[in-house]
Amino acid sequence: MDSIEAARGEAIPGGWTTVRRGAPTGSRPKGLAPAVHADGGCGHAHEPPQDPAIGVRARPGEPREPDLPPAGERMAPVIERPAPREPASVDGVALQADGEAPDAATLRQRACTELLRRAAQRTGLLAGDDRASWDRDGVVSEAASAAIETLLERELVVPEPSEEACRRHHAARAAIYTTGERVRARHILFAVTAGADVGALRRQAEACLLDVRARDRRESGAGDEVFARAARNFSNCPSGEQGGDLGWLRREDCAPEFARELFGHQEVGVLSRLVHSRFGLHVVEVLERDAGEPLSYEQVRDAVALSLRQQSYVTALRQYLSLLAGQADVRGVDIDAADSPLVR
């Protein structure tokens, strides 16, 4: 399966923790790196231009009806154009080169890393003459990376999960902690490549999803061929030649973000939503499920505790970055605009 790479990983569950400035204890779970990402950005909505085909604004004190189009004609839509985004910076340090247009996730990663780099300088962990080079190569120095690691180990307090919390977590997510769960599935991949128009690609994928679901219900007995034909026509995965068939999959066979949408659920049939992965957008049909065997709490106690520690670390880092952002002059990027964790 060329486009679904083998990768392991668990979704980080919800939870809480605390941050204490200058705390000597607490450490980041092994293997977690302070890479910061998310989507976001800033801009201001402003009034659309006054177009005679849309209407005119009345003078103060002179109410006036908008100019309407002749009967039978539709009124032109009002289009609000976002204001140009302000160049991104942290305390005057540019996060992008002149003419460069990084996406919101890249800008947010750079902004959060710059906040941590400057905090490491203030605490004496990094030399004051260390200079960021976001506007040249988009990376920090090796010394800065090491200093940020030390800073996070010192500043973030990650409590050890209690036995009660671990048992609650296991009971609430029993479907995750199974062995031998398998899913037989097929998919249609709309691959996101460099320079691709993601909006147009999404519209194409959504149209395909609606068509496959509608035909699957309407053409009883012909659903298999409908999906297979769409896979051969549209899929960017080599499996398209086999009608999109991926065969029987285990969780470890899939990229983590793809596995989260397939495993631990009861759905059978064409999923009602597009599945997002690092490869692009997928229309997915689950053909069969084998639930496997549930694992007892005692069998997965260590995995449960690790999962809770990871979540606590993410929460602590969110809090710490929020604190740093409140003390800095951050422009052109919205630090708090993410729905996903800051760290992965």
C-alpha positions as a Markdown table, in Angstrom:
| # | Residue | x | y | z |
|---|---|---|---|---|
| 1 | Met | 0.0 | 0.0 | 0.0 |
| 2 | Asp | 2.1 | 2.8 | -1.4 |
| 3 | Ser | 0.2 | 5.8 | 0.0 |
| 4 | Ile | -0.6 | 4.6 | 3.5 |
| 5 | Glu | 2.8 | 4.4 | 5.2 |
| 6 | Ala | 3.3 | 2.3 | 8.3 |
| 7 | Ala | 3.5 | 4.4 | 11.4 |
| 8 | Arg | 2.6 | 4.0 | 15.0 |
| 9 | Gly | 1.1 | 6.6 | 17.2 |
| 10 | Glu | -1.7 | 7.3 | 19.6 |
| 11 | Ala | -4.1 | 10.3 | 19.8 |
| 12 | Ile | -3.3 | 12.4 | 22.8 |
| 13 | Pro | -6.4 | 12.4 | 25.1 |
| 14 | Gly | -7.8 | 15.3 | 27.1 |
| 15 | Gly | -6.5 | 16.3 | 30.6 |
| 16 | Trp | -4.9 | 19.1 | 32.6 |
| 17 | Thr | -1.7 | 20.1 | 34.4 |
| 18 | Thr | -0.1 | 23.2 | 35.9 |
| 19 | Val | 2.8 | 25.4 | 35.1 |
| 20 | Arg | 5.2 | 26.8 | 37.7 |
| 21 | Arg | 7.8 | 29.4 | 36.8 |
| 22 | Gly | 11.3 | 28.3 | 37.6 |
| 23 | Ala | 10.1 | 24.9 | 38.9 |
| 24 | Pro | 13.1 | 22.5 | 39.3 |
| 25 | Thr | 11.0 | 19.4 | 38.9 |
| 26 | Gly | 9.0 | 17.8 | 36.1 |
| 27 | Ser | 10.1 | 16.7 | 32.7 |
| 28 | Arg | 8.9 | 16.2 | 29.2 |
| 29 | Pro | 8.0 | 12.6 | 28.3 |
| 30 | Lys | 10.8 | 11.0 | 26.4 |
| 31 | Gly | 10.5 | 11.3 | 22.6 |
| 32 | Leu | 8.3 | 14.4 | 22.6 |
| 33 | Ala | 9.9 | 17.3 | 20.7 |
| 34 | Pro | 8.9 | 20.9 | 21.0 |
| 35 | Ala | 7.9 | 21.3 | 17.4 |
| 36 | Val | 5.1 | 23.8 | 17.3 |
| 37 | His | 2.5 | 23.9 | 14.7 |
| 38 | Ala | -1.1 | 25.0 | 13.9 |
| 39 | Asp | -3.2 | 26.9 | 11.5 |
| 40 | Gly | -4.1 | 30.6 | 12.1 |
| 41 | Gly | -3.2 | 34.1 | 10.9 |
| 42 | Cys | -4.8 | 37.5 | 11.2 |
| 43 | Gly | -6.7 | 40.0 | 9.1 |
| 44 | His | -9.5 | 42.5 | 9.4 |
| 45 | Ala | -12.8 | 42.4 | 7.6 |
| 46 | His | -13.6 | 45.7 | 6.0 |
| 47 | Glu | -16.5 | 47.2 | 4.1 |
| 48 | Pro | -16.9 | 46.2 | 0.5 |
| 49 | Pro | -16.6 | 48.8 | -2.2 |
| 50 | Gln | -19.7 | 50.7 | -3.0 |
| 51 | Asp | -20.7 | 49.3 | -6.3 |
| 52 | Pro | -23.8 | 50.7 | -8.2 |
| 53 | Ala | -24.9 | 47.2 | -8.9 |
| 54 | Ile | -24.9 | 46.4 | -5.2 |
| 55 | Gly | -26.2 | 49.6 | -3.7 |
| 56 | Val | -25.0 | 53.1 | -2.5 |
| 57 | Arg | -24.6 | 54.4 | 1.0 |
| 58 | Ala | -27.0 | 57.3 | 1.9 |
| 59 | Arg | -25.6 | 60.6 | 3.1 |
| 60 | Pro | -25.9 | 61.2 | 6.8 |
| 61 | Gly | -29.4 | 62.2 | 7.7 |
| 62 | Glu | -30.8 | 61.1 | 4.3 |
| 63 | Pro | -32.2 | 57.6 | 4.4 |
| 64 | Arg | -32.1 | 56.0 | 1.0 |
| 65 | Glu | -33.1 | 52.7 | -0.5 |
| 66 | Pro | -30.4 | 50.7 | -2.2 |
| 67 | Asp | -30.5 | 50.5 | -6.0 |
| 68 | Leu | -32.1 | 47.3 | -6.9 |
| 69 | Pro | -31.6 | 45.4 | -10.2 |
| 70 | Pro | -34.4 | 45.1 | -12.7 |
| 71 | Ala | -37.1 | 42.6 | -12.0 |
| 72 | Gly | -36.0 | 39.1 | -12.9 |
| 73 | Glu | -32.3 | 39.8 | -12.3 |
| 74 | Arg | -30.4 | 38.6 | -9.3 |
| 75 | Met | -28.6 | 41.0 | -7.1 |
| 76 | Ala | -24.8 | 40.8 | -7.2 |
| 77 | Pro | -23.3 | 39.2 | -4.1 |
| 78 | Val | -21.5 | 41.4 | -1.6 |
| 79 | Ile | -17.9 | 40.2 | -1.4 |
| 80 | Glu | -15.8 | 41.0 | 1.6 |
| 81 | Arg | -12.1 | 41.0 | 0.8 |
| 82 | Pro | -9.7 | 40.4 | 3.7 |
| 83 | Ala | -7.1 | 43.0 | 4.4 |
| 84 | Pro | -3.5 | 42.1 | 3.5 |
| 85 | Arg | -1.8 | 40.2 | 6.4 |
| 86 | Glu | 0.7 | 42.1 | 8.4 |
| 87 | Pro | 4.3 | 40.7 | 8.2 |
| 88 | Ala | 4.8 | 38.3 | 11.0 |
| 89 | Ser | 7.2 | 39.1 | 13.8 |
| 90 | Val | 8.0 | 38.5 | 17.5 |
| 91 | Asp | 9.4 | 41.5 | 19.4 |
| 92 | Gly | 10.5 | 43.0 | 16.1 |
| 93 | Val | 12.2 | 39.8 | 14.9 |
| 94 | Ala | 10.9 | 39.0 | 11.4 |
| 95 | Leu | 9.5 | 35.5 | 10.9 |
| 96 | Gln | 9.6 | 35.6 | 7.1 |
| 97 | Ala | 11.8 | 36.9 | 4.3 |
| 98 | Asp | 10.7 | 39.7 | 2.1 |
| 99 | Gly | 8.4 | 38.3 | -0.5 |
| 100 | Glu | 8.0 | 35.0 | 1.3 |
| 101 | Ala | 4.4 | 33.9 | 2.1 |
| 102 | Pro | 4.6 | 31.0 | 4.6 |
| 103 | Asp | 1.3 | 29.3 | 5.4 |
| 104 | Ala | -0.3 | 30.0 | 8.8 |
| 105 | Ala | 0.9 | 26.8 | 10.3 |
| 106 | Thr | 4.5 | 27.5 | 9.4 |
| 107 | Leu | 4.3 | 31.1 | 10.8 |
| 108 | Arg | 2.7 | 29.9 | 14.0 |
| 109 | Gln | 5.5 | 27.2 | 14.5 |
| 110 | Arg | 8.2 | 29.9 | 13.9 |
| 111 | Ala | 6.4 | 32.3 | 16.3 |
| 112 | Cys | 6.2 | 29.8 | 19.1 |
| 113 | Thr | 9.7 | 28.6 | 18.7 |
| 114 | Glu | 11.0 | 32.2 | 18.7 |
| 115 | Leu | 9.1 | 32.8 | 22.0 |
| 116 | Leu | 10.9 | 29.9 | 23.5 |
| 117 | Arg | 14.3 | 30.9 | 22.1 |
| 118 | Arg | 13.9 | 34.4 | 23.6 |
| 119 | Ala | 12.8 | 32.9 | 26.9 |
| 120 | Ala | 15.9 | 30.7 | 26.9 |
| 121 | Gln | 18.1 | 33.9 | 26.4 |
| 122 | Arg | 16.3 | 35.7 | 29.3 |
| 123 | Thr | 17.0 | 32.8 | 31.7 |
| 124 | Gly | 20.6 | 32.5 | 30.7 |
| 125 | Leu | 20.3 | 29.2 | 29.0 |
| 126 | Leu | 21.2 | 30.7 | 25.6 |
| 127 | Ala | 23.8 | 33.3 | 24.8 |
| 128 | Gly | 22.5 | 36.8 | 24.2 |
| 129 | Asp | 24.3 | 37.0 | 20.8 |
| 130 | Asp | 22.4 | 34.0 | 19.4 |
| 131 | Arg | 20.4 | 35.4 | 16.4 |
| 132 | Ala | 17.3 | 33.9 | 14.8 |
| 133 | Ser | 17.4 | 33.4 | 11.0 |
| 134 | Trp | 13.7 | 33.0 | 10.2 |
| 135 | Asp | 14.0 | 35.4 | 7.3 |
| 136 | Arg | 17.0 | 33.5 | 5.8 |
| 137 | Asp | 16.6 | 29.8 | 6.3 |
| 138 | Gly | 13.7 | 29.4 | 8.7 |
| 139 | Val | 15.6 | 27.4 | 11.4 |
| 140 | Val | 17.2 | 28.1 | 14.8 |
| 141 | Ser | 20.8 | 27.2 | 15.8 |
| 142 | Glu | 21.7 | 23.9 | 17.4 |
| 143 | Ala | 22.5 | 25.8 | 20.6 |
| 144 | Ala | 19.0 | 27.4 | 20.6 |
| 145 | Ser | 17.4 | 23.9 | 20.1 |
| 146 | Ala | 19.4 | 22.5 | 23.0 |
| 147 | Ala | 18.6 | 25.5 | 25.2 |
| 148 | Ile | 14.8 | 25.2 | 24.4 |
| 149 | Glu | 14.9 | 21.6 | 25.4 |
| 150 | Thr | 16.5 | 22.5 | 28.8 |
| 151 | Leu | 14.1 | 25.3 | 29.3 |
| 152 | Leu | 11.0 | 23.1 | 28.8 |
| 153 | Glu | 12.4 | 20.5 | 31.1 |
| 154 | Arg | 12.8 | 23.1 | 33.8 |
| 155 | Glu | 9.6 | 25.1 | 33.3 |
| 156 | Leu | 7.0 | 22.5 | 32.5 |
| 157 | Val | 5.6 | 20.5 | 35.4 |
| 158 | Val | 4.1 | 17.2 | 34.2 |
| 159 | Pro | 2.4 | 15.3 | 37.1 |
| 160 | Glu | 2.4 | 11.6 | 37.2 |
| 161 | Pro | -1.2 | 10.3 | 36.5 |
| 162 | Ser | -3.0 | 8.7 | 39.4 |
| 163 | Glu | -4.2 | 5.1 | 39.4 |
| 164 | Glu | -7.8 | 6.4 | 39.4 |
| 165 | Ala | -7.2 | 8.6 | 36.4 |
| 166 | Cys | -5.6 | 5.8 | 34.5 |
| 167 | Arg | -8.5 | 3.4 | 35.2 |
| 168 | Arg | -11.0 | 6.1 | 34.1 |
| 169 | His | -9.1 | 6.7 | 30.9 |
| 170 | His | -9.0 | 3.0 | 30.1 |
| 171 | Ala | -12.7 | 2.5 | 30.8 |
| 172 | Ala | -13.7 | 5.5 | 28.6 |
| 173 | Arg | -11.5 | 4.4 | 25.7 |
| 174 | Ala | -11.8 | 0.6 | 25.7 |
| 175 | Ala | -12.1 | 0.5 | 21.9 |
| 176 | Ile | -8.6 | 1.9 | 21.6 |
| 177 | Tyr | -7.0 | -0.8 | 23.8 |
| 178 | Thr | -7.7 | -3.9 | 21.9 |
| 179 | Thr | -5.5 | -6.5 | 20.1 |
| 180 | Gly | -6.0 | -7.9 | 16.7 |
| 181 | Glu | -8.6 | -5.3 | 15.5 |
| 182 | Arg | -8.7 | -5.2 | 11.7 |
| 183 | Val | -10.6 | -3.3 | 9.1 |
| 184 | Arg | -11.1 | -4.2 | 5.4 |
| 185 | Ala | -11.4 | -0.9 | 3.5 |
| 186 | Arg | -10.9 | 0.8 | 0.2 |
| 187 | His | -10.3 | 4.4 | -0.6 |
| 188 | Ile | -10.1 | 7.1 | -3.2 |
| 189 | Leu | -7.2 | 9.4 | -2.7 |
| 190 | Phe | -7.1 | 13.1 | -3.8 |
| 191 | Ala | -3.4 | 13.8 | -3.2 |
| 192 | Val | -2.3 | 17.2 | -2.0 |
| 193 | Thr | 0.9 | 18.1 | -3.9 |
| 194 | Ala | 3.1 | 21.1 | -3.9 |
| 195 | Gly | 1.3 | 24.0 | -5.6 |
| 196 | Ala | -2.0 | 22.3 | -5.6 |
| 197 | Asp | -5.2 | 24.3 | -5.3 |
| 198 | Val | -6.4 | 22.8 | -2.1 |
| 199 | Gly | -9.8 | 24.4 | -2.3 |
| 200 | Ala | -10.5 | 23.0 | -5.7 |
| 201 | Leu | -9.2 | 19.6 | -4.6 |
| 202 | Arg | -11.5 | 19.6 | -1.6 |
| 203 | Arg | -14.5 | 20.5 | -3.8 |
| 204 | Gln | -13.6 | 17.7 | -6.2 |
| 205 | Ala | -13.3 | 15.2 | -3.3 |
| 206 | Glu | -16.5 | 16.3 | -1.7 |
| 207 | Ala | -18.4 | 15.9 | -5.0 |
| 208 | Cys | -16.9 | 12.4 | -5.4 |
| 209 | Leu | -18.0 | 11.5 | -1.8 |
| 210 | Leu | -21.6 | 12.7 | -2.4 |
| 211 | Asp | -21.8 | 10.9 | -5.7 |
| 212 | Val | -20.5 | 7.6 | -4.3 |
| 213 | Arg | -22.8 | 7.7 | -1.3 |
| 214 | Ala | -25.8 | 8.7 | -3.5 |
| 215 | Arg | -25.2 | 6.0 | -6.1 |
| 216 | Asp | -24.4 | 3.4 | -3.4 |
| 217 | Arg | -27.9 | 3.9 | -2.0 |
| 218 | Arg | -29.7 | 4.4 | -5.3 |
| 219 | Glu | -28.1 | 1.5 | -7.3 |
| 220 | Ser | -28.8 | -1.4 | -4.9 |
| 221 | Gly | -26.4 | -4.2 | -5.7 |
| 222 | Ala | -24.2 | -2.0 | -7.9 |
| 223 | Gly | -22.4 | -0.1 | -5.1 |
| 224 | Asp | -19.2 | -2.2 | -5.4 |
| 225 | Glu | -18.7 | -1.2 | -9.0 |
| 226 | Val | -19.7 | 2.4 | -8.4 |
| 227 | Phe | -16.9 | 2.9 | -5.9 |
| 228 | Ala | -14.4 | 0.9 | -7.8 |
| 229 | Arg | -15.1 | 2.9 | -11.0 |
| 230 | Ala | -14.6 | 6.2 | -9.1 |
| 231 | Ala | -11.3 | 4.9 | -7.6 |
| 232 | Arg | -10.0 | 4.0 | -11.1 |
| 233 | Asn | -11.0 | 7.3 | -12.5 |
| 234 | Phe | -9.9 | 9.7 | -9.7 |
| 235 | Ser | -7.7 | 8.1 | -7.1 |
| 236 | Asn | -4.0 | 9.2 | -7.0 |
| 237 | Cys | -3.1 | 6.0 | -5.1 |
| 238 | Pro | -1.8 | 2.9 | -7.0 |
| 239 | Ser | -4.7 | 1.0 | -5.3 |
| 240 | Gly | -7.0 | 2.8 | -7.7 |
| 241 | Glu | -6.2 | 0.1 | -10.3 |
| 242 | Gln | -7.8 | -2.4 | -7.9 |
| 243 | Gly | -10.8 | -0.2 | -7.3 |
| 244 | Gly | -9.2 | 1.4 | -4.3 |
| 245 | Asp | -9.0 | -1.9 | -2.3 |
| 246 | Leu | -6.6 | -1.7 | 0.6 |
| 247 | Gly | -7.3 | -5.2 | 1.9 |
| 248 | Trp | -7.3 | -6.0 | 5.6 |
| 249 | Leu | -5.6 | -3.4 | 7.7 |
| 250 | Arg | -4.3 | -3.2 | 11.3 |
| 251 | Arg | -3.8 | 0.0 | 13.1 |
| 252 | Glu | 0.0 | -0.2 | 12.7 |
| 253 | Asp | -0.4 | -0.5 | 9.0 |
| 254 | Cys | -1.7 | 3.1 | 8.6 |
| 255 | Ala | -0.5 | 6.6 | 9.2 |
| 256 | Pro | -1.8 | 7.6 | 12.7 |
| 257 | Glu | -4.2 | 10.2 | 11.4 |
| 258 | Phe | -5.7 | 7.7 | 9.0 |
| 259 | Ala | -5.9 | 5.0 | 11.6 |
| 260 | Arg | -7.8 | 7.2 | 14.0 |
| 261 | Glu | -10.6 | 7.5 | 11.5 |
| 262 | Leu | -10.8 | 3.8 | 10.8 |
| 263 | Phe | -10.3 | 2.0 | 14.1 |
| 264 | Gly | -12.2 | 2.1 | 17.3 |
| 265 | His | -15.5 | 2.8 | 15.5 |
| 266 | Gln | -18.5 | 0.8 | 14.5 |
| 267 | Glu | -19.3 | 2.4 | 11.0 |
| 268 | Val | -19.5 | 0.1 | 8.0 |
| 269 | Gly | -20.0 | 1.5 | 4.5 |
| 270 | Val | -18.9 | 4.7 | 2.8 |
| 271 | Leu | -17.9 | 7.1 | 5.6 |
| 272 | Ser | -20.0 | 10.3 | 5.6 |
| 273 | Arg | -16.9 | 12.5 | 5.9 |
| 274 | Leu | -13.6 | 13.0 | 4.1 |
| 275 | Val | -10.6 | 11.5 | 5.9 |
| 276 | His | -7.6 | 13.9 | 6.1 |
| 277 | Ser | -4.1 | 12.5 | 6.1 |
| 278 | Arg | -0.6 | 13.7 | 5.3 |
| 279 | Phe | -1.2 | 12.3 | 1.8 |
| 280 | Gly | -4.3 | 14.3 | 1.1 |
| 281 | Leu | -8.1 | 13.8 | 1.2 |
| 282 | His | -9.6 | 10.3 | 1.2 |
| 283 | Val | -13.1 | 9.0 | 0.4 |
| 284 | Val | -13.2 | 5.8 | 2.5 |
| 285 | Glu | -15.5 | 2.8 | 2.5 |
| 286 | Val | -15.2 | 0.3 | 5.4 |
| 287 | Leu | -16.2 | -3.1 | 4.0 |
| 288 | Glu | -15.8 | -5.3 | 7.1 |
| 289 | Arg | -14.7 | -5.0 | 10.7 |
| 290 | Asp | -13.0 | -7.5 | 13.0 |
| 291 | Ala | -13.2 | -6.0 | 16.5 |
| 292 | Gly | -10.4 | -8.1 | 17.9 |
| 293 | Glu | -10.0 | -8.8 | 21.6 |
| 294 | Pro | -10.2 | -6.2 | 24.4 |
| 295 | Leu | -7.1 | -5.8 | 26.6 |
| 296 | Ser | -7.5 | -5.6 | 30.3 |
| 297 | Tyr | -6.3 | -2.6 | 32.3 |
| 298 | Glu | -3.5 | -4.5 | 33.8 |
| 299 | Gln | -2.2 | -5.4 | 30.3 |
| 300 | Val | -2.1 | -1.8 | 29.1 |
| 301 | Arg | -1.4 | 0.1 | 32.4 |
| 302 | Asp | 1.9 | 1.5 | 31.2 |
| 303 | Ala | 0.5 | 2.6 | 27.8 |
| 304 | Val | -2.4 | 4.4 | 29.5 |
| 305 | Ala | 0.0 | 6.2 | 31.9 |
| 306 | Leu | 2.2 | 7.3 | 29.0 |
| 307 | Ser | -0.8 | 8.6 | 27.1 |
| 308 | Leu | -1.9 | 10.7 | 30.1 |
| 309 | Arg | 1.6 | 12.0 | 30.6 |
| 310 | Gln | 1.8 | 13.1 | 26.9 |
| 311 | Gln | -1.5 | 14.9 | 27.2 |
| 312 | Ser | -0.3 | 16.7 | 30.4 |
| 313 | Tyr | 2.8 | 17.8 | 28.6 |
| 314 | Val | 0.9 | 19.3 | 25.7 |
| 315 | Thr | -1.4 | 21.2 | 28.1 |
| 316 | Ala | 1.5 | 22.5 | 30.1 |
| 317 | Leu | 3.2 | 23.7 | 26.9 |
| 318 | Arg | 0.0 | 25.4 | 25.7 |
| 319 | Gln | -0.1 | 27.3 | 29.0 |
| 320 | Tyr | 3.5 | 28.3 | 29.0 |
| 321 | Leu | 3.4 | 29.6 | 25.4 |
| 322 | Ser | 0.3 | 31.5 | 26.2 |
| 323 | Leu | 2.2 | 33.2 | 29.1 |
| 324 | Leu | 5.2 | 34.0 | 26.9 |
| 325 | Ala | 2.9 | 35.4 | 24.1 |
| 326 | Gly | 1.2 | 37.7 | 26.6 |
| 327 | Gln | 4.6 | 39.2 | 27.5 |
| 328 | Ala | 5.7 | 39.7 | 23.9 |
| 329 | Asp | 4.8 | 41.9 | 20.9 |
| 330 | Val | 3.5 | 39.2 | 18.5 |
| 331 | Arg | 2.4 | 40.5 | 15.1 |
| 332 | Gly | 1.0 | 39.0 | 11.9 |
| 333 | Val | 0.3 | 35.5 | 13.4 |
| 334 | Asp | -2.4 | 34.3 | 15.8 |
| 335 | Ile | -0.7 | 32.1 | 18.5 |
| 336 | Asp | -4.1 | 30.9 | 19.9 |
| 337 | Ala | -5.8 | 30.0 | 16.6 |
| 338 | Ala | -5.1 | 26.3 | 16.6 |
| 339 | Asp | -7.6 | 23.5 | 17.2 |
| 340 | Ser | -4.8 | 20.9 | 17.3 |
| 341 | Pro | -2.1 | 20.4 | 19.9 |
| 342 | Leu | 1.0 | 22.7 | 19.8 |
| 343 | Val | 3.3 | 19.7 | 19.9 |
| 344 | Arg | 3.3 | 16.5 | 18.1 |
